[in-house]
Amino acid sequence: MTAESGTELRTLRPGEWDVWFATLERAFGGAPKAPGARELWRTLTEPERSLGAWADDDCVGTAGAFSFRLSVPGGALVAAAGVTMVSVAATHRRRGLLTAMMRRQLDDVHLRGEPLAVLIASEPDIYGRFGYGMAAYQLSALIDTGRVRLAAPHGTDAVRIRYADPVASLDACEAVYAQRVPLRPGMLARRPGWEQLAVVGADGSGPAGGAPLQCVLAERDGATVGYARFRNRPEWDAGGPRGTVVLDDLEALDPAAHAALWRFLFSIDLTSWLSLPNRPADDAWLHLVSDVRRCQIRLRDALFVRLVDVPAALRARTYRAPVEIVLQVEDSVCPWNDGRWRLTGGVDGAECARTGAGPDVVLSVRDLGCAYLGGTSLAALASAGRVHEVRPGALAQASTAFTNDLAPWTPHAF
């Protein structure tokens, strides 16, 4: 496939990964990954899903995908292409390479029968024109642990916290993580090998500038009920120690285990701050702290969702309330989605099929992606003029049905 005259677009051939990955690194600033991270990404890369744009012997564009399963409302794990490693060399901008790669990739996702494609955008204004909608936020915070108190629920004292080797404890942590995945939309069921990302880090150093990774397990009656992985960044000034604990990830199976882990993180010696780079927008600790203003909370875009097969994606999730509605979906990039779809569903499942009936609600596939995981309401999108009600009352019905109890969240980059 040719994106422009003299440029070939194809999947990776044996021996091309280093050149391809170097092109990606250069596009993102030129700093090479640490050796451990580089080897991990080499192992995780799926060559048959990795596209390169080649001008003679030069790689001038990259795009890849991982074969994921994504949790959706109702707890199902749905096949999803994790779009990643997208770049175009500065020498070859505005020549149609990105559009060619995105279209080729979506065609491939459709042929594979994956209802969804998802990504975390380096620049969020790029992907809307390809039908990706911002479906999940991530919360970051910097908590002044010297001035913020934590209220723990009943049963917290029965949970034991102990240090564990981060590598030796991987299996125990992954078992907890796997139980959490179906409970919150947007989480990824990790395939073998992906657990290594927790100990290597996406860049080989982790978010605390190379500080060693530490791990604690929460245990009750000899069973692991939670874990936290973090890095301790020491700092001193004239007044004494004021180090920062940087949380990599934390999962727990019940409120008491959850609170016990947070209480531990708040009380580490010689530290004054707890940094949370990526947590759910409705994380439970928000309801345990004494002063949320001293937590310096920020929200930013995180997961973007693209429905590649509209009826399959809408059938895969459940709905908070009964819904029977005709959606007119506008999709110029994936024309097989364009048209009217009758959605009938509820808490036990759904059916979705093409129909000739008149529409109740009109929206783009991008806006359907925004609402798909239940974190953005269709009513909110309608208030911005992006979703249009045709039948009175249909918007309220659909908006209620699409919402979810927990905010969608993706725990790590890909």
N, C-alpha and C positions, 0 to 999 in steps of 0.2 A: 504494500500500500504506500502511495506517495503523498506526502503532505504538500510539497511544492516541488518544482522541477529540480532534480538533482538530490533530493532528500528521500531516503528510504525509511519507512516506519515498519518495524518488525519486533518480534519477541527476541529475548536474549539468546545468543548462541553460546556454547561452551567456551570458556576463556574470556568472555567479554565483561564479566561482572565488575572487575576492578576499574576498567575505563568508564563504564556506565556509572558506577558509584562515585567516582572522582568527579564526573560531570555534575552530579547532584550536589556534592560537597562544595564545589566551586560556586554553584548557583546560590547556595545558602551562606555565602561569605568566605568560603575557602578554607576554613579551619578543619583539618582532618579529624575524624573520630579517633578516640583512643583505641589501641589495638584490640582490647577485649570487646569493646562495643562494635567495632568494625567486623570482627569475626562472628559475633552474634547476629548482626544484620545479614551477613553473608549466608549464615545457616537458615535464617528465617525467610529469606527471599524465595519467592516461588518463580523460577525463571520463565515458566510457561505463561505467567501472568505479568511479566515485566516487559514493558515496551521501551524501545530506544529509537530515537530519530537519528539517522546516520547521514552525514554529508561526507561522502567518500569514506575515509577511515576515522573521521571525527564524530564522536557522539555529541549531539547538540540538543538533545531533549530526552527526558526520562519520565516514566510513569509506571507505577506498579500497583498491585492489589494483593491483599492477603485474604485467604479463605476463612472467614469468621462465622460464628453464630452469635447473633445479637439478641439480648433479652428484650421482649416487647410487653406491653400491658397484657396481663393474664398469665405471664410466666413462660410463654413459649420461647424457644431459642430458634431464631429464624436465620437461614443462610443469608449472609451479607458479605459483599466485597468491601474490604477495608482499603479504600483508595489511599495511596501513599507515594512518597518519593517522586512528586511531580515537579518538574523543572524544565525551563527552556533556557539555553545559553543566551547571554546578553547579545551575542553576535547574530542571533537568529530570531529576535523578537519580531512580532507583528507580521509573521509570514504564514499564519494558520497552523503552526505546529501544535499548540495547546488544544485548539479545537479538534484537530485531527486525532490527537491522542485520546481526548475525552470521548469523542464519538466512537472510536474503535473500542475503547474500554467498555462503554455502556453496551455496545452490541455484543461484546464477549460475555458480559455479566448476564445479559438476557439469554444468550444461547446456553449458558451454564445452568439456567433455571433458578438463579438467585433473585429473590424478590426485591432486595435492597442493596444499595451501595451507600457507604458512609465514609466520612473523612473528618479530619481535624485540620482546619485551614490555617496556613501561614498568613494569608491575606484573605479575609472573609469576603471581600467584594468580587473575587474572581469567579466563584463557583455557582452563584445564583443563576447565571445565564445558562448553565447546564442542568438546572432543575434541582439543585441541592438547597435544602432549607435548613436554617439554624434551629435545631430541635432540642438542644440541651446546653445549659450553662455549667460553668464550673465556678466554685467559690474559692477565693483565696483570703487569707487572714494573717495578721500578725498580732498575736495576743500578748499583752503585758501580764505575764503570769505572776508578777509581784503584786499586782493590784486587782486582778480579776480572780474571784473565788469560784469554785466549782461545787455545785450541789449534787450529791450522788444519791440515786434511788435506793430503796430497800434491797438488800441482798448483795450490794457491792462488796462489802467486807468479806463475803464468803468466796470471792474470786481471788485466786492466787496469781500474782504476776511474777514471772521469772525470766531472767535473761536466757537466750538461746542462740546458738550459732546460726547466723543468717542462712548459710548454705545447708547445714544439717537439718534445719527446721522447715525447709521449703515444702516438703510433702505435707506436713501438718498445716502450714499456712494455706496451701492450695486447697486442702480439703475444706477449710472454713470458707475460703473465697468461693468455691464451687457451690456451696449451699446458699451463698448470698446472691449469686448471679440472677436466678429467676425472680427475685423479690423486687428488683429495681430495674425499670426499663433503661436501656442504653449500655448495660454492662456486657462485657465480652466473655464468652466461654473460652478460656485459654486452651489452645492446642498444645501438645507436648513441645517443649522448647521455650515457650513464651514465659514460663515461670522464671527463666534465667534473667529476664529483663529486670526483675526485682533486685537481683544482686549485682548485675553488671551496670545497670543504668543505661538510659538511651544514649548518653554520650561517653559512658565509661567512668564518669566521676561522680555523678549524682548532683543534686541541686545545691549541695552545701560546699561546693568548691573542693571536692576530693576528700572530705571528712569520711572516716570509715563508717560503713553501714553497721547499725546495731539492730537487734531484734529482741522483743519480749513476747512471750506467750501468756495469754490469760487461760487459766485452768480451773476447773471445778470438778471435784471427785475424780481426779486423774485424767479427765478428758480436756482436750484443747477446745476452748470456746471463743477464742479471739486471738488477734496478734496485732502488733504494731512494729513497723520498720521505720527507722529514723536515723538521722545523723546529727551529731552534736558539734556545733561550731563554737569553740571557746573564744571569749573576748574579755579583756580586762581594761578598765580605765582607772583614773585616780581614785574613784570611789569603791573599786573592788571588782569582783566578777560580774559580767553581764552577758553571758553566753546565750546562744540561740539554738534551740532544738528545731531541726527541720524535719517535718514528717513526710516520709515517702508514701506510706499507705497504712491503713488501719481498717480492719474488719472484725466484727463480733457478731455472735449468734443471738444475743439477747441484751436488753438494756443494762443489766448489772455488769456484764462483761465489758460492754461498751464504755460505761462510766469508769470502771476500774482502770481501763487502759488510758483514758483521758486524764484521770487523776494522777496516774504515774507520770505522764508526760508533763503535767503542770508542776511536778514536785522534784524534778531532776536537779541535783545540786549544782551550784555555780552557774545557773542559767536564769535569765530574766524574761526571755521571749520564746514563744512557740510559733513557728512559721508553718502555715498550711498552704502549700502551693496549689493543691487541687482537691477540693472536697465537694460533696453534693450541695446544691443550693439550699436544701432543707435539712442539713446534717443535724443530728440530735444534739450535739454539743451546744448548739445555739440556744437550746432551752435549758441548759445546765449552768451557764455562766451568769455571774452576778451583774456584769456591766458589759453589754454588747458593744457599746461605743468604744471601749478600749480594746476592741478586737480588730479594728481597722479592716473591715470587711470590704471586699470588692467582688463584683461579678463580671465575667467575660464570656464571650461565645466559646463553645466547646464543640460538641458533635453536630455535624451537618448530615442530614438524611436525605436520600434520593430514592423515591419509589421507582424501581425499574420495571416491576410487574404490578400494576395497581391492584387488580383483583386479588392476586395471590397475597400481596402484602396486607390488604384490608381484611382478608379472611384469616390471616395468621394471628391476629390479636383479638382480645375481647374488648367489650365496651361497658362503661360504667353504668349505663342505663339503656333501656330498649331504644333502638333506633331503626327507622325505616325511611330511607332518604335516597333521592337520586342526585348524585354528584356529577356535575359537568366539569371534567378535568381537561385543562388545556396543557398540552405537552408537544412542543414542536421538535424537540430533540429525539424523543422516543415516540414516534407516531402511533405505535401499537397501543399506547395508553390514552391517546386523545379521544375524547368522546364522553358519553354518558354511562354511568355505572350505578346500578341499584344496590345499595348496601342495606342489608337487614341483619341486625345482630343484637347482642346483649352480653350478659356476664358469662354465658356458657359457650359463646362462639359467634360466628358470623358467616354469612354468605354474601358473595358479591359477583354480579354478572352484568354484562353489557345489556343496555336497554334502549328502546326507542322512545320511552316516555319523556315528557318534558322535565327539565331540571328543577330541582328545589334549591340547590346552592351551586354557584359557579366559582371555581377557584383554579389556580395554576397548580401543577404538580409540585412546584417549589413550596407553595403554601401548605399543600397537603403534607409534605415532608416536615414542615415546621410543627404541625399539629400531631404527627403520627405517634410519637412516644408519650403524648399526654401532658407535655410540659408547657405548651403554648396553646391558648384557647383559640378556637376559630372565631369566637366573638371578638377577641382582641384584634385579630387580623382584620376582621370586618370593620372595626372602628378605624383602622388605618386605610381603609378603602381597598384592601387586597383580596378580600373574600366578599362575595355578593349574594345576598338572599333573594330568591325569586318567589318562593312560596312562604307567606308569613308564618312564623313559628318554626320553620325548618332549621334556621340557624341556631336557635336556642337548644333545640333537641340535639342537633349534631354536636354542638359545642360541649354540652354536658356529657354526651356519650363518649367523646374522645378523651376527656380528662382522665387523670390517673391520681391515685392517692399519694404516691411518692414521686418526687421530681426525677426526671431522667438524668443519668450521669454516667460518664465514661471514666474509669479510674486511671487510665494511663494512655499515653500517646502511642501511635503506631505509624 
